[in-house]
Amino acid sequence: MGECISSIMFWMAVAVLCQLDDGQHVKNIYWNYHCYSAEIVWEDDDTVIINGVLFENVEKDIYDFRRDK
């Protein structure tokens, strides 16, 4: 399963970064700005919902607020 590093402070802004760590590689799967916490629900080993964003294949899916405009 992944880990979530929540409430990262930088330049007076708050963000949530969630990473998937398989023991050999660390991959950012969720990056959101102006976010103070993360609600994470693992449906199964491949499916996770982070703050309402569905990842049907957590190995391939990525959410980055900078791409969601």
Predicted model as a PDB file, atoms N, CA, C, CB and O in Angstrom, pLDDT in the B-factor column:
MODEL        1                                                                  
ATOM      1  N   MET A   1       0.837  -1.173   0.000  1.00 54.00           N  
ATOM      2  CA  MET A   1       0.000   0.000   0.000  1.00 54.00           C  
ATOM      3  C   MET A   1       0.891   1.249   0.000  1.00 54.00           C  
ATOM      4  CB  MET A   1      -0.957  -0.009   1.218  1.00 54.00           C  
ATOM      5  O   MET A   1       2.100   1.157   0.214  1.00 54.00           O  
ATOM      6  N   GLY A   2       0.298   2.382  -0.235  1.00 54.00           N  
ATOM      7  CA  GLY A   2       1.038   3.620  -0.306  1.00 54.00           C  
ATOM      8  C   GLY A   2       1.025   4.365   1.005  1.00 54.00           C  
ATOM      9  O   GLY A   2       0.389   3.947   1.973  1.00 54.00           O  
ATOM     10  N   GLU A   3       1.726   5.461   1.023  1.00 54.00           N  
ATOM     11  CA  GLU A   3       1.728   6.310   2.196  1.00 54.00           C  
ATOM     12  C   GLU A   3       1.309   7.706   1.775  1.00 54.00           C  
ATOM     13  CB  GLU A   3       3.118   6.323   2.881  1.00 54.00           C  
ATOM     14  O   GLU A   3       1.426   8.073   0.605  1.00 54.00           O  
ATOM     15  N   CYS A   4       0.832   8.463   2.709  1.00 54.00           N  
ATOM     16  CA  CYS A   4       0.422   9.827   2.408  1.00 54.00           C  
ATOM     17  C   CYS A   4       1.187  10.776   3.304  1.00 54.00           C  
ATOM     18  CB  CYS A   4      -1.104  10.010   2.586  1.00 54.00           C  
ATOM     19  O   CYS A   4       1.174  10.649   4.528  1.00 54.00           O  
ATOM     20  N   ILE A   5       1.844  11.716   2.681  1.00 51.00           N  
ATOM     21  CA  ILE A   5       2.517  12.772   3.418  1.00 51.00           C  
ATOM     22  C   ILE A   5       1.567  13.954   3.361  1.00 51.00           C  
ATOM     23  CB  ILE A   5       3.956  13.118   2.819  1.00 51.00           C  
ATOM     24  O   ILE A   5       1.391  14.561   2.305  1.00 51.00           O  
ATOM     25  N   SER A   6       0.964  14.279   4.473  1.00 50.00           N  
ATOM     26  CA  SER A   6      -0.135  15.238   4.481  1.00 50.00           C  
ATOM     27  C   SER A   6       0.309  16.572   5.084  1.00 50.00           C  
ATOM     28  CB  SER A   6      -1.329  14.674   5.261  1.00 50.00           C  
ATOM     29  O   SER A   6       1.186  16.614   5.947  1.00 50.00           O  
ATOM     30  N   SER A   7      -0.295  17.632   4.630  1.00 49.00           N  
ATOM     31  CA  SER A   7      -0.094  18.974   5.158  1.00 49.00           C  
ATOM     32  C   SER A   7       1.360  19.421   5.061  1.00 49.00           C  
ATOM     33  CB  SER A   7      -0.554  19.036   6.596  1.00 49.00           C  
ATOM     34  O   SER A   7       1.989  19.750   6.068  1.00 49.00           O  
ATOM     35  N   ILE A   8       1.873  19.430   3.867  1.00 49.00           N  
ATOM     36  CA  ILE A   8       3.229  19.892   3.609  1.00 49.00           C  
ATOM     37  C   ILE A   8       3.189  21.423   3.513  1.00 49.00           C  
ATOM     38  CB  ILE A   8       3.816  19.246   2.294  1.00 49.00           C  
ATOM     39  O   ILE A   8       2.440  21.974   2.707  1.00 49.00           O  
ATOM     40  N   MET A   9       3.984  22.101   4.323  1.00 49.00           N  
ATOM     41  CA  MET A   9       3.999  23.559   4.307  1.00 49.00           C  
ATOM     42  C   MET A   9       5.151  24.043   3.424  1.00 49.00           C  
ATOM     43  CB  MET A   9       4.131  24.127   5.750  1.00 49.00           C  
ATOM     44  O   MET A   9       6.298  23.632   3.601  1.00 49.00           O  
ATOM     45  N   PHE A  10       4.831  24.921   2.474  1.00 49.00           N  
ATOM     46  CA  PHE A  10       5.860  25.548   1.673  1.00 49.00           C  
ATOM     47  C   PHE A  10       5.317  26.872   1.169  1.00 49.00           C  
ATOM     48  CB  PHE A  10       6.304  24.633   0.498  1.00 49.00           C  
ATOM     49  O   PHE A  10       4.194  26.938   0.669  1.00 49.00           O  
ATOM     50  N   TRP A  11       6.092  27.901   1.296  1.00 50.00           N  
ATOM     51  CA  TRP A  11       5.714  29.237   0.859  1.00 50.00           C  
ATOM     52  C   TRP A  11       4.310  29.606   1.313  1.00 50.00           C  
ATOM     53  CB  TRP A  11       5.812  29.340  -0.646  1.00 50.00           C  
ATOM     54  O   TRP A  11       3.545  30.206   0.558  1.00 50.00           O  
ATOM     55  N   MET A  12       3.979  29.253   2.522  1.00 50.00           N  
ATOM     56  CA  MET A  12       2.697  29.601   3.137  1.00 50.00           C  
ATOM     57  C   MET A  12       1.514  28.938   2.431  1.00 50.00           C  
ATOM     58  CB  MET A  12       2.512  31.109   3.132  1.00 50.00           C  
ATOM     59  O   MET A  12       0.395  29.446   2.496  1.00 50.00           O  
ATOM     60  N   ALA A  13       1.742  27.842   1.779  1.00 56.00           N  
ATOM     61  CA  ALA A  13       0.674  27.084   1.128  1.00 56.00           C  
ATOM     62  C   ALA A  13       0.643  25.678   1.714  1.00 56.00           C  
ATOM     63  CB  ALA A  13       0.876  27.037  -0.420  1.00 56.00           C  
ATOM     64  O   ALA A  13       1.633  25.190   2.259  1.00 56.00           O  
ATOM     65  N   VAL A  14      -0.499  25.048   1.591  1.00 72.00           N  
ATOM     66  CA  VAL A  14      -0.655  23.690   2.105  1.00 72.00           C  
ATOM     67  C   VAL A  14      -1.011  22.775   0.945  1.00 72.00           C  
ATOM     68  CB  VAL A  14      -1.744  23.626   3.223  1.00 72.00           C  
ATOM     69  O   VAL A  14      -1.793  23.143   0.068  1.00 72.00           O  
ATOM     70  N   ALA A  15      -0.429  21.579   0.946  1.00 78.00           N  
ATOM     71  CA  ALA A  15      -0.668  20.627  -0.128  1.00 78.00           C  
ATOM     72  C   ALA A  15      -0.692  19.211   0.447  1.00 78.00           C  
ATOM     73  CB  ALA A  15       0.413  20.756  -1.233  1.00 78.00           C  
ATOM     74  O   ALA A  15      -0.237  18.969   1.566  1.00 78.00           O  
ATOM     75  N   VAL A  16      -1.226  18.292  -0.335  1.00 84.00           N  
ATOM     76  CA  VAL A  16      -1.198  16.877   0.019  1.00 84.00           C  
ATOM     77  C   VAL A  16      -0.479  16.125  -1.091  1.00 84.00           C  
ATOM     78  CB  VAL A  16      -2.641  16.315   0.241  1.00 84.00           C  
ATOM     79  O   VAL A  16      -0.805  16.272  -2.269  1.00 84.00           O  
ATOM     80  N   LEU A  17       0.494  15.323  -0.703  1.00 84.00           N  
ATOM     81  CA  LEU A  17       1.242  14.479  -1.619  1.00 84.00           C  
ATOM     82  C   LEU A  17       1.101  13.044  -1.144  1.00 84.00           C  
ATOM     83  CB  LEU A  17       2.743  14.908  -1.701  1.00 84.00           C  
ATOM     84  O   LEU A  17       1.406  12.741   0.009  1.00 84.00           O  
ATOM     85  N   CYS A  18       0.641  12.154  -2.019  1.00 86.00           N  
ATOM     86  CA  CYS A  18       0.552  10.733  -1.703  1.00 86.00           C  
ATOM     87  C   CYS A  18       1.467   9.975  -2.645  1.00 86.00           C  
ATOM     88  CB  CYS A  18      -0.914  10.216  -1.812  1.00 86.00           C  
ATOM     89  O   CYS A  18       1.501  10.239  -3.847  1.00 86.00           O  
ATOM     90  N   GLN A  19       2.203   9.037  -2.089  1.00 86.00           N  
ATOM     91  CA  GLN A  19       3.176   8.288  -2.863  1.00 86.00           C  
ATOM     92  C   GLN A  19       2.903   6.800  -2.753  1.00 86.00           C  
ATOM     93  CB  GLN A  19       4.596   8.607  -2.401  1.00 86.00           C  
ATOM     94  O   GLN A  19       2.415   6.317  -1.731  1.00 86.00           O  
ATOM     95  N   LEU A  20       3.224   6.086  -3.811  1.00 85.00           N  
ATOM     96  CA  LEU A  20       3.167   4.631  -3.836  1.00 85.00           C  
ATOM     97  C   LEU A  20       4.594   4.125  -3.763  1.00 85.00           C  
ATOM     98  CB  LEU A  20       2.432   4.096  -5.118  1.00 85.00           C  
ATOM     99  O   LEU A  20       5.417   4.451  -4.619  1.00 85.00           O  
ATOM    100  N   ASP A  21       4.893   3.329  -2.742  1.00 86.00           N  
ATOM    101  CA  ASP A  21       6.248   2.837  -2.517  1.00 86.00           C  
ATOM    102  C   ASP A  21       6.215   1.319  -2.545  1.00 86.00           C  
ATOM    103  CB  ASP A  21       6.828   3.361  -1.167  1.00 86.00           C  
ATOM    104  O   ASP A  21       5.629   0.693  -1.661  1.00 86.00           O  
ATOM    105  N   ASP A  22       6.846   0.718  -3.565  1.00 84.00           N  
ATOM    106  CA  ASP A  22       6.857  -0.742  -3.682  1.00 84.00           C  
ATOM    107  C   ASP A  22       8.135  -1.355  -3.105  1.00 84.00           C  
ATOM    108  CB  ASP A  22       6.706  -1.149  -5.143  1.00 84.00           C  
ATOM    109  O   ASP A  22       8.390  -2.546  -3.283  1.00 84.00           O  
ATOM    110  N   GLY A  23       8.927  -0.548  -2.420  1.00 89.00           N  
ATOM    111  CA  GLY A  23      10.173  -1.033  -1.843  1.00 89.00           C  
ATOM    112  C   GLY A  23      11.381  -0.789  -2.725  1.00 89.00           C  
ATOM    113  O   GLY A  23      12.513  -0.786  -2.242  1.00 89.00           O  
ATOM    114  N   GLN A  24      11.152  -0.584  -4.020  1.00 91.00           N  
ATOM    115  CA  GLN A  24      12.241  -0.296  -4.953  1.00 91.00           C  
ATOM    116  C   GLN A  24      12.092   1.076  -5.600  1.00 91.00           C  
ATOM    117  CB  GLN A  24      12.303  -1.366  -6.030  1.00 91.00           C  
ATOM    118  O   GLN A  24      13.085   1.738  -5.901  1.00 91.00           O  
ATOM    119  N   HIS A  25      10.846   1.500  -5.813  1.00 88.00           N  
ATOM    120  CA  HIS A  25      10.567   2.772  -6.462  1.00 88.00           C  
ATOM    121  C   HIS A  25       9.494   3.522  -5.678  1.00 88.00           C  
ATOM    122  CB  HIS A  25      10.124   2.557  -7.929  1.00 88.00           C  
ATOM    123  O   HIS A  25       8.589   2.918  -5.103  1.00 88.00           O  
ATOM    124  N   VAL A  26       9.612   4.829  -5.667  1.00 88.00           N  
ATOM    125  CA  VAL A  26       8.598   5.685  -5.059  1.00 88.00           C  
ATOM    126  C   VAL A  26       7.993   6.521  -6.176  1.00 88.00           C  
ATOM    127  CB  VAL A  26       9.203   6.594  -3.918  1.00 88.00           C  
ATOM    128  O   VAL A  26       8.711   7.182  -6.927  1.00 88.00           O  
ATOM    129  N   LYS A  27       6.667   6.489  -6.282  1.00 88.00           N  
ATOM    130  CA  LYS A  27       5.964   7.210  -7.349  1.00 88.00           C  
ATOM    131  C   LYS A  27       4.914   8.120  -6.727  1.00 88.00           C  
ATOM    132  CB  LYS A  27       5.305   6.219  -8.361  1.00 88.00           C  
ATOM    133  O   LYS A  27       4.113   7.677  -5.905  1.00 88.00           O  
ATOM    134  N   ASN A  28       4.918   9.391  -7.118  1.00 87.00           N  
ATOM    135  CA  ASN A  28       3.862  10.304  -6.694  1.00 87.00           C  
ATOM    136  C   ASN A  28       2.596   9.948  -7.453  1.00 87.00           C  
ATOM    137  CB  ASN A  28       4.262  11.796  -6.935  1.00 87.00           C  
ATOM    138  O   ASN A  28       2.593   9.943  -8.684  1.00 87.00           O  
ATOM    139  N   ILE A  29       1.510   9.648  -6.726  1.00 90.00           N  
ATOM    140  CA  ILE A  29       0.260   9.323  -7.400  1.00 90.00           C  
ATOM    141  C   ILE A  29      -0.798  10.401  -7.211  1.00 90.00           C  
ATOM    142  CB  ILE A  29      -0.266   8.003  -6.899  1.00 90.00           C  
ATOM    143  O   ILE A  29      -1.739  10.488  -8.000  1.00 90.00           O  
ATOM    144  N   TYR A  30      -0.652  11.233  -6.163  1.00 89.00           N  
ATOM    145  CA  TYR A  30      -1.652  12.268  -5.894  1.00 89.00           C  
ATOM    146  C   TYR A  30      -0.941  13.504  -5.387  1.00 89.00           C  
ATOM    147  CB  TYR A  30      -2.716  11.780  -4.867  1.00 89.00           C  
ATOM    148  O   TYR A  30      -0.156  13.439  -4.441  1.00 89.00           O  
ATOM    149  N   TRP A  31      -1.222  14.639  -6.027  1.00 89.00           N  
ATOM    150  CA  TRP A  31      -0.616  15.915  -5.630  1.00 89.00           C  
ATOM    151  C   TRP A  31      -1.688  16.980  -5.768  1.00 89.00           C  
ATOM    152  CB  TRP A  31       0.657  16.262  -6.504  1.00 89.00           C  
ATOM    153  O   TRP A  31      -2.143  17.277  -6.873  1.00 89.00           O  
ATOM    154  N   ASN A  32      -2.091  17.555  -4.638  1.00 88.00           N  
ATOM    155  CA  ASN A  32      -3.144  18.568  -4.654  1.00 88.00           C  
ATOM    156  C   ASN A  32      -2.742  19.748  -3.789  1.00 88.00           C  
ATOM    157  CB  ASN A  32      -4.481  17.978  -4.170  1.00 88.00           C  
ATOM    158  O   ASN A  32      -2.116  19.582  -2.742  1.00 88.00           O  
ATOM    159  N   TYR A  33      -3.106  20.927  -4.232  1.00 84.00           N  
ATOM    160  CA  TYR A  33      -2.745  22.194  -3.620  1.00 84.00           C  
ATOM    161  C   TYR A  33      -3.966  22.764  -2.914  1.00 84.00           C  
ATOM    162  CB  TYR A  33      -2.197  23.189  -4.676  1.00 84.00           C  
ATOM    163  O   TYR A  33      -5.098  22.434  -3.270  1.00 84.00           O  
ATOM    164  N   HIS A  34      -3.750  23.610  -1.923  1.00 82.00           N  
ATOM    165  CA  HIS A  34      -4.823  24.186  -1.112  1.00 82.00           C  
ATOM    166  C   HIS A  34      -5.665  23.072  -0.485  1.00 82.00           C  
ATOM    167  CB  HIS A  34      -5.713  25.121  -1.969  1.00 82.00           C  
ATOM    168  O   HIS A  34      -6.895  23.120  -0.498  1.00 82.00           O  
ATOM    169  N   CYS A  35      -4.995  22.099   0.048  1.00 80.00           N  
ATOM    170  CA  CYS A  35      -5.641  20.931   0.627  1.00 80.00           C  
ATOM    171  C   CYS A  35      -4.970  20.680   1.979  1.00 80.00           C  
ATOM    172  CB  CYS A  35      -5.536  19.667  -0.328  1.00 80.00           C  
ATOM    173  O   CYS A  35      -3.743  20.615   2.059  1.00 80.00           O  
ATOM    174  N   TYR A  36      -5.758  20.539   3.029  1.00 79.00           N  
ATOM    175  CA  TYR A  36      -5.212  20.425   4.376  1.00 79.00           C  
ATOM    176  C   TYR A  36      -5.160  19.001   4.910  1.00 79.00           C  
ATOM    177  CB  TYR A  36      -6.012  21.260   5.301  1.00 79.00           C  
ATOM    178  O   TYR A  36      -4.476  18.741   5.900  1.00 79.00           O  
ATOM    179  N   SER A  37      -5.862  18.085   4.280  1.00 81.00           N  
ATOM    180  CA  SER A  37      -5.856  16.703   4.761  1.00 81.00           C  
ATOM    181  C   SER A  37      -6.195  15.775   3.598  1.00 81.00           C  
ATOM    182  CB  SER A  37      -6.867  16.511   5.938  1.00 81.00           C  
ATOM    183  O   SER A  37      -6.560  16.217   2.509  1.00 81.00           O  
ATOM    184  N   ALA A  38      -6.062  14.484   3.861  1.00 84.00           N  
ATOM    185  CA  ALA A  38      -6.374  13.498   2.836  1.00 84.00           C  
ATOM    186  C   ALA A  38      -7.279  12.425   3.430  1.00 84.00           C  
ATOM    187  CB  ALA A  38      -5.080  12.869   2.257  1.00 84.00           C  
ATOM    188  O   ALA A  38      -7.019  11.900   4.513  1.00 84.00           O  
ATOM    189  N   GLU A  39      -8.338  12.112   2.705  1.00 89.00           N  
ATOM    190  CA  GLU A  39      -9.182  10.969   3.040  1.00 89.00           C  
ATOM    191  C   GLU A  39      -8.841   9.879   2.037  1.00 89.00           C  
ATOM    192  CB  GLU A  39     -10.727  11.335   3.009  1.00 89.00           C  
ATOM    193  O   GLU A  39      -9.055  10.044   0.836  1.00 89.00           O  
ATOM    194  N   ILE A  40      -8.313   8.774   2.527  1.00 91.00           N  
ATOM    195  CA  ILE A  40      -7.834   7.700   1.662  1.00 91.00           C  
ATOM    196  C   ILE A  40      -8.609   6.428   1.972  1.00 91.00           C  
ATOM    197  CB  ILE A  40      -6.308   7.473   1.843  1.00 91.00           C  
ATOM    198  O   ILE A  40      -8.669   5.982   3.118  1.00 91.00           O  
ATOM    199  N   VAL A  41      -9.207   5.847   0.923  1.00 93.00           N  
ATOM    200  CA  VAL A  41      -9.959   4.602   1.064  1.00 93.00           C  
ATOM    201  C   VAL A  41      -9.421   3.605   0.049  1.00 93.00           C  
ATOM    202  CB  VAL A  41     -11.495   4.835   0.864  1.00 93.00           C  
ATOM    203  O   VAL A  41      -9.525   3.819  -1.158  1.00 93.00           O  
ATOM    204  N   TRP A  42      -8.844   2.514   0.544  1.00 92.00           N  
ATOM    205  CA  TRP A  42      -8.389   1.433  -0.334  1.00 92.00           C  
ATOM    206  C   TRP A  42      -9.552   0.481  -0.533  1.00 92.00           C  
ATOM    207  CB  TRP A  42      -7.141   0.687   0.260  1.00 92.00           C  
ATOM    208  O   TRP A  42     -10.031  -0.125   0.425  1.00 92.00           O  
ATOM    209  N   GLU A  43     -10.012   0.343  -1.777  1.00 95.00           N  
ATOM    210  CA  GLU A  43     -11.092  -0.579  -2.121  1.00 95.00           C  
ATOM    211  C   GLU A  43     -10.552  -2.005  -2.235  1.00 95.00           C  
ATOM    212  CB  GLU A  43     -11.772  -0.152  -3.442  1.00 95.00           C  
ATOM    213  O   GLU A  43     -11.207  -2.956  -1.810  1.00 95.00           O  
ATOM    214  N   ASP A  44      -9.366  -2.148  -2.806  1.00 94.00           N  
ATOM    215  CA  ASP A  44      -8.652  -3.417  -2.933  1.00 94.00           C  
ATOM    216  C   ASP A  44      -7.187  -3.074  -3.201  1.00 94.00           C  
ATOM    217  CB  ASP A  44      -9.262  -4.326  -4.087  1.00 94.00           C  
ATOM    218  O   ASP A  44      -6.798  -1.916  -3.052  1.00 94.00           O  
ATOM    219  N   ASP A  45      -6.379  -4.037  -3.586  1.00 90.00           N  
ATOM    220  CA  ASP A  45      -4.947  -3.785  -3.790  1.00 90.00           C  
ATOM    221  C   ASP A  45      -4.639  -2.859  -4.966  1.00 90.00           C  
ATOM    222  CB  ASP A  45      -4.237  -5.087  -3.999  1.00 90.00           C  
ATOM    223  O   ASP A  45      -3.551  -2.288  -5.029  1.00 90.00           O  
ATOM    224  N   ASP A  46      -5.577  -2.704  -5.890  1.00 91.00           N  
ATOM    225  CA  ASP A  46      -5.349  -1.883  -7.081  1.00 91.00           C  
ATOM    226  C   ASP A  46      -6.152  -0.593  -7.105  1.00 91.00           C  
ATOM    227  CB  ASP A  46      -5.669  -2.674  -8.301  1.00 91.00           C  
ATOM    228  O   ASP A  46      -5.824   0.315  -7.868  1.00 91.00           O  
ATOM    229  N   THR A  47      -7.184  -0.488  -6.300  1.00 94.00           N  
ATOM    230  CA  THR A  47      -8.128   0.623  -6.372  1.00 94.00           C  
ATOM    231  C   THR A  47      -8.110   1.425  -5.076  1.00 94.00           C  
ATOM    232  CB  THR A  47      -9.546   0.108  -6.661  1.00 94.00           C  
ATOM    233  O   THR A  47      -8.281   0.885  -3.983  1.00 94.00           O  
ATOM    234  N   VAL A  48      -7.897   2.741  -5.231  1.00 92.00           N  
ATOM    235  CA  VAL A  48      -7.886   3.628  -4.069  1.00 92.00           C  
ATOM    236  C   VAL A  48      -8.631   4.903  -4.434  1.00 92.00           C  
ATOM    237  CB  VAL A  48      -6.424   3.945  -3.604  1.00 92.00           C  
ATOM    238  O   VAL A  48      -8.626   5.328  -5.589  1.00 92.00           O  
ATOM    239  N   ILE A  49      -9.270   5.506  -3.442  1.00 94.00           N  
ATOM    240  CA  ILE A  49      -9.928   6.804  -3.602  1.00 94.00           C  
ATOM    241  C   ILE A  49      -9.237   7.770  -2.648  1.00 94.00           C  
ATOM    242  CB  ILE A  49     -11.487   6.718  -3.315  1.00 94.00           C  
ATOM    243  O   ILE A  49      -9.204   7.544  -1.439  1.00 94.00           O  
ATOM    244  N   ILE A  50      -8.686   8.846  -3.199  1.00 91.00           N  
ATOM    245  CA  ILE A  50      -8.010   9.866  -2.402  1.00 91.00           C  
ATOM    246  C   ILE A  50      -8.750  11.177  -2.603  1.00 91.00           C  
ATOM    247  CB  ILE A  50      -6.497  10.001  -2.797  1.00 91.00           C  
ATOM    248  O   ILE A  50      -8.774  11.717  -3.709  1.00 91.00           O  
ATOM    249  N   ASN A  51      -9.352  11.689  -1.542  1.00 91.00           N  
ATOM    250  CA  ASN A  51     -10.124  12.938  -1.587  1.00 91.00           C  
ATOM    251  C   ASN A  51     -11.107  12.959  -2.758  1.00 91.00           C  
ATOM    252  CB  ASN A  51      -9.180  14.138  -1.686  1.00 91.00           C  
ATOM    253  O   ASN A  51     -11.250  13.972  -3.444  1.00 91.00           O  
ATOM    254  N   GLY A  52     -11.777  11.838  -2.975  1.00 93.00           N  
ATOM    255  CA  GLY A  52     -12.797  11.761  -4.016  1.00 93.00           C  
ATOM    256  C   GLY A  52     -12.278  11.442  -5.404  1.00 93.00           C  
ATOM    257  O   GLY A  52     -13.072  11.283  -6.331  1.00 93.00           O  
ATOM    258  N   VAL A  53     -10.968  11.344  -5.575  1.00 93.00           N  
ATOM    259  CA  VAL A  53     -10.377  11.003  -6.871  1.00 93.00           C  
ATOM    260  C   VAL A  53     -10.173   9.492  -6.912  1.00 93.00           C  
ATOM    261  CB  VAL A  53      -9.020  11.766  -7.105  1.00 93.00           C  
ATOM    262  O   VAL A  53      -9.453   8.934  -6.084  1.00 93.00           O  
ATOM    263  N   LEU A  54     -10.811   8.831  -7.885  1.00 95.00           N  
ATOM    264  CA  LEU A  54     -10.746   7.381  -8.017  1.00 95.00           C  
ATOM    265  C   LEU A  54      -9.536   6.971  -8.848  1.00 95.00           C  
ATOM    266  CB  LEU A  54     -12.033   6.839  -8.649  1.00 95.00           C  
ATOM    267  O   LEU A  54      -9.334   7.469  -9.956  1.00 95.00           O  
ATOM    268  N   PHE A  55      -8.742   6.068  -8.307  1.00 94.00           N  
ATOM    269  CA  PHE A  55      -7.622   5.455  -9.015  1.00 94.00           C  
ATOM    270  C   PHE A  55      -7.988   3.994  -9.207  1.00 94.00           C  
ATOM    271  CB  PHE A  55      -6.253   5.621  -8.230  1.00 94.00           C  
ATOM    272  O   PHE A  55      -7.881   3.203  -8.269  1.00 94.00           O  
ATOM    273  N   GLU A  56      -8.419   3.621 -10.409  1.00 96.00           N  
ATOM    274  CA  GLU A  56      -8.813   2.232 -10.661  1.00 96.00           C  
ATOM    275  C   GLU A  56      -7.603   1.321 -10.789  1.00 96.00           C  
ATOM    276  CB  GLU A  56      -9.662   2.143 -11.924  1.00 96.00           C  
ATOM    277  O   GLU A  56      -7.681   0.128 -10.496  1.00 96.00           O  
ATOM    278  N   ASN A  57      -6.486   1.888 -11.228  1.00 94.00           N  
ATOM    279  CA  ASN A  57      -5.237   1.135 -11.306  1.00 94.00           C  
ATOM    280  C   ASN A  57      -4.149   2.016 -10.705  1.00 94.00           C  
ATOM    281  CB  ASN A  57      -4.894   0.718 -12.794  1.00 94.00           C  
ATOM    282  O   ASN A  57      -3.539   2.827 -11.402  1.00 94.00           O  
ATOM    283  N   VAL A  58      -3.916   1.851  -9.424  1.00 89.00           N  
ATOM    284  CA  VAL A  58      -3.004   2.729  -8.691  1.00 89.00           C  
ATOM    285  C   VAL A  58      -1.576   2.656  -9.235  1.00 89.00           C  
ATOM    286  CB  VAL A  58      -3.010   2.368  -7.211  1.00 89.00           C  
ATOM    287  O   VAL A  58      -0.788   3.574  -9.009  1.00 89.00           O  
ATOM    288  N   GLU A  59      -1.237   1.601  -9.935  1.00 88.00           N  
ATOM    289  CA  GLU A  59       0.097   1.495 -10.542  1.00 88.00           C  
ATOM    290  C   GLU A  59       0.263   2.440 -11.730  1.00 88.00           C  
ATOM    291  CB  GLU A  59       0.357   0.058 -10.990  1.00 88.00           C  
ATOM    292  O   GLU A  59       1.386   2.830 -12.051  1.00 88.00           O  
ATOM    293  N   LYS A  60      -0.840   2.817 -12.389  1.00 92.00           N  
ATOM    294  CA  LYS A  60      -0.769   3.638 -13.603  1.00 92.00           C  
ATOM    295  C   LYS A  60      -1.399   5.014 -13.452  1.00 92.00           C  
ATOM    296  CB  LYS A  60      -1.434   2.921 -14.734  1.00 92.00           C  
ATOM    297  O   LYS A  60      -0.929   5.971 -14.067  1.00 92.00           O  
ATOM    298  N   ASP A  61      -2.449   5.138 -12.651  1.00 93.00           N  
ATOM    299  CA  ASP A  61      -3.199   6.396 -12.548  1.00 93.00           C  
ATOM    300  C   ASP A  61      -2.447   7.419 -11.702  1.00 93.00           C  
ATOM    301  CB  ASP A  61      -4.591   6.142 -11.948  1.00 93.00           C  
ATOM    302  O   ASP A  61      -1.770   7.076 -10.732  1.00 93.00           O  
ATOM    303  N   ILE A  62      -2.584   8.688 -12.098  1.00 92.00           N  
ATOM    304  CA  ILE A  62      -1.945   9.806 -11.400  1.00 92.00           C  
ATOM    305  C   ILE A  62      -2.927  10.965 -11.356  1.00 92.00           C  
ATOM    306  CB  ILE A  62      -0.608  10.231 -12.099  1.00 92.00           C  
ATOM    307  O   ILE A  62      -3.644  11.208 -12.326  1.00 92.00           O  
ATOM    308  N   TYR A  63      -2.966  11.689 -10.228  1.00 93.00           N  
ATOM    309  CA  TYR A  63      -3.694  12.951 -10.164  1.00 93.00           C  
ATOM    310  C   TYR A  63      -2.695  14.036  -9.770  1.00 93.00           C  
ATOM    311  CB  TYR A  63      -4.896  12.877  -9.147  1.00 93.00           C  
ATOM    312  O   TYR A  63      -1.990  13.910  -8.770  1.00 93.00           O  
ATOM    313  N   ASP A  64      -2.645  15.097 -10.565  1.00 91.00           N  
ATOM    314  CA  ASP A  64      -1.793  16.247 -10.303  1.00 91.00           C  
ATOM    315  C   ASP A  64      -2.609  17.500 -10.584  1.00 91.00           C  
ATOM    316  CB  ASP A  64      -0.489  16.208 -11.171  1.00 91.00           C  
ATOM    317  O   ASP A  64      -3.031  17.720 -11.720  1.00 91.00           O  
ATOM    318  N   PHE A  65      -2.836  18.319  -9.571  1.00 88.00           N  
ATOM    319  CA  PHE A  65      -3.679  19.504  -9.723  1.00 88.00           C  
ATOM    320  C   PHE A  65      -3.201  20.411 -10.848  1.00 88.00           C  
ATOM    321  CB  PHE A  65      -3.721  20.281  -8.426  1.00 88.00           C  
ATOM    322  O   PHE A  65      -4.009  21.130 -11.436  1.00 88.00           O  
ATOM    323  N   ARG A  66      -1.916  20.397 -11.159  1.00 87.00           N  
ATOM    324  CA  ARG A  66      -1.390  21.274 -12.207  1.00 87.00           C  
ATOM    325  C   ARG A  66      -1.862  20.840 -13.596  1.00 87.00           C  
ATOM    326  CB  ARG A  66       0.138  21.292 -12.159  1.00 87.00           C  
ATOM    327  O   ARG A  66      -1.865  21.639 -14.532  1.00 87.00           O  
ATOM    328  N   ARG A  67      -2.258  19.583 -13.725  1.00 87.00           N  
ATOM    329  CA  ARG A  67      -2.767  19.065 -15.014  1.00 87.00           C  
ATOM    330  C   ARG A  67      -4.278  19.128 -15.103  1.00 87.00           C  
ATOM    331  CB  ARG A  67      -2.313  17.629 -15.224  1.00 87.00           C  
ATOM    332  O   ARG A  67      -4.843  18.915 -16.176  1.00 87.00           O  
ATOM    333  N   ASP A  68      -4.943  19.416 -13.993  1.00 75.00           N  
ATOM    334  CA  ASP A  68      -6.415  19.426 -13.935  1.00 75.00           C  
ATOM    335  C   ASP A  68      -6.911  20.868 -13.984  1.00 75.00           C  
ATOM    336  CB  ASP A  68      -6.933  18.710 -12.642  1.00 75.00           C  
ATOM    337  O   ASP A  68      -7.310  21.431 -12.965  1.00 75.00           O  
ATOM    338  N   LYS A  69      -6.882  21.457 -15.173  1.00 58.00           N  
ATOM    339  CA  LYS A  69      -7.278  22.874 -15.300  1.00 58.00           C  
ATOM    340  C   LYS A  69      -8.407  22.996 -16.281  1.00 58.00           C  
ATOM    341  CB  LYS A  69      -6.092  23.755 -15.746  1.00 58.00           C  
ATOM    342  O   LYS A  69      -8.888  24.100 -16.534  1.00 58.00           O  
TER     343      LYS A  69                                                      
ENDMDL                                                                          
END                                                                             
